Each structure stands twice: as C-alpha cells, then as structure tokens.
Amino acid sequence: REGEPGASHLPSAVVLLTEIVKLTVSFLLVAWEVGGIANAVSAILFGSSSSRYELLKVTVPSLLYTFQNNLMFYSLTRLSAAVQQVTYQLKILTTALLSVLMLGRVLGPTKWTALFLLLFGVVLVQQPSAGSDAAVTSAADSSTHFLGFDLSLDKTLAFGAVIVACFTSGFASVYLEMLLKQTKASIWMRNVQLGAFGSLMALLVALSQDGDRILEAGLFQGFSARVVCVVLNNALGGLLCAAVLRYADNILRCFSTALSIILTCILSNAVLQDFVPDLRFVVGTVLALSATFIYNLGFPSWLVSAHKRDA
C-alpha cells in the first residue's frame, strides 16, 4: 500500500512484471504443447503473420486487462483487500450483461436471481458498520455520507475504479470468448499474444506514469518478497483461471472463487490488519458467494425438489 513504511514499490512496475511473467509462462506452455522451444517460436510467428487482422484484435483485451490491473492497484490504496475482493465479484454481473448484449445469450430466472443476490451482497459489504472508522467519520462529517455509504472522494474514486475494472473485465472476457470461438488458435497461444501486447502497453503506462522514478532508482525499487508474491499471484492466477476453464468445471471454479475470498478476508485481517469483519460484511460475503454458486450451478437440488412439492 502507498503510504505504508517501506512501501515504495511502483504499482505500474508490478503490472508490467505481471504481464512479463504471464508471457513467459504462456510461451513455455506453448513449447510444451507443440514439442519444443523452436517449434513454439515457429508456431507463434506463423500464427501472428498468417492473419494480421486477427492479431490486431488481441490488442483490445490486452489494453483492457492492463487498464484493469492498474485500476485494481489504485483501488487497493483506498479500500481494504477484503472489501475490494468481494466488490470485484460484480464482474459476474457485468460479464453476464455484456454476454446478453454481445453474444445474444438468454439468461433464465435462476441466473437473474443470482445476479440480483450478488448485487445486494456487494451493497451490504460497502456499508460500514456502526463501530467502524467510516461510521465514526460519518458522525463527524455527515456531508460525505449518505444512507450509511462513505461518499468521501477517496472511497468514491476507489469504488468507481473497481466498478470500471468489473466492466473492463467483463468486456474483455466476452470479447476474448468471441475471439477464441472464431479462430483455431489454442488458449495458450492466445495468452502469448495477450502477454506480448499487455507487456508493451504496461511498459508504456509505467514509463508515462513513473518514468523519472524508474530511471532514478530502477524498475525493482522497493521490491520485497511480498511484492514478488503479488506479481506471481496475479500472473499465475490468470493462467490458472484459463486452465480451470479448459481442464476442470464450474464447480471447481466456484470453490476457487469462494476460497480466494475467504483467504483474502483472513489475510486482510490477520496480516495487513486493515479490516475487521462485522456481521453485515459476513452476510454480504455469504450472499455474494451463494450468488456465485447459484449462477454457475443453479439452486440446490433439495431446494428445487421442495419447491416442486409445494407447487
């Protein structure tokens, strides 16, 4: 976090290195897939030169993902990790809405119920508890609060950053799905192309935002073991999501989402000590997790059976 003692690393550098690690790992996976580094280089060059128009399409999600990562780092300087993580689950809502608009998908009553349940859960998470710092500030400065919500400039900008990140994530996901369906390139080949463009765009952002500081103290200034873990987590996490979609199913994806939120809450409270969960947060988180499961898997069979018996 900015403002913490010793926290002098550059968020733009973290985003850049995340893209570089993602590119490197994706290239190694392509090499494993085609049987060697030489074959991987040939396959990537052939795939990139055979259809330049298709290659240009990859720049759209690359730009969006780079922009999204910078927004998420910005929001983390003003929100606790737990609140940010739960709020970011709104990407399910934005992805669903954009799927309806861009892919013509039809969502049934169960999915719409899950989406509204998710929205309600996030609203609960965003409201501070009566004993929290935000609530105490509300009593002292009611002009920045409305109906229990913290409308101070920092909190509003941070929440807005997460919302924009949800939309960029949703649009990039739907756009990439359209791209994968229109071409025969493997998902790892696409990740190489995404990583290449993403690294270039992240480099431009880093130089424009922090060029003077990078020239003065280097790209790795302020890096620690914790920052390296953040880079590896962000890079490998995205690739693991792709692997889950390809090799596993929605059940494992839901469990991974639930586990990530729970671990974020625990670490935010125990390690960062920037967050104290209350009943409202717990209820909102449970609703968000339940909505994730319901959206992907539907209502539990016992609940459906009971509803049919009552009907």
Summary of the structure (lengths in Angstrom):
residues: 311
radius of gyration: 21.1
end to end distance: 53.5
largest distance: 71.2
contacts: 947
relative contact order: 0.17
helix: 80%
strand: 1%
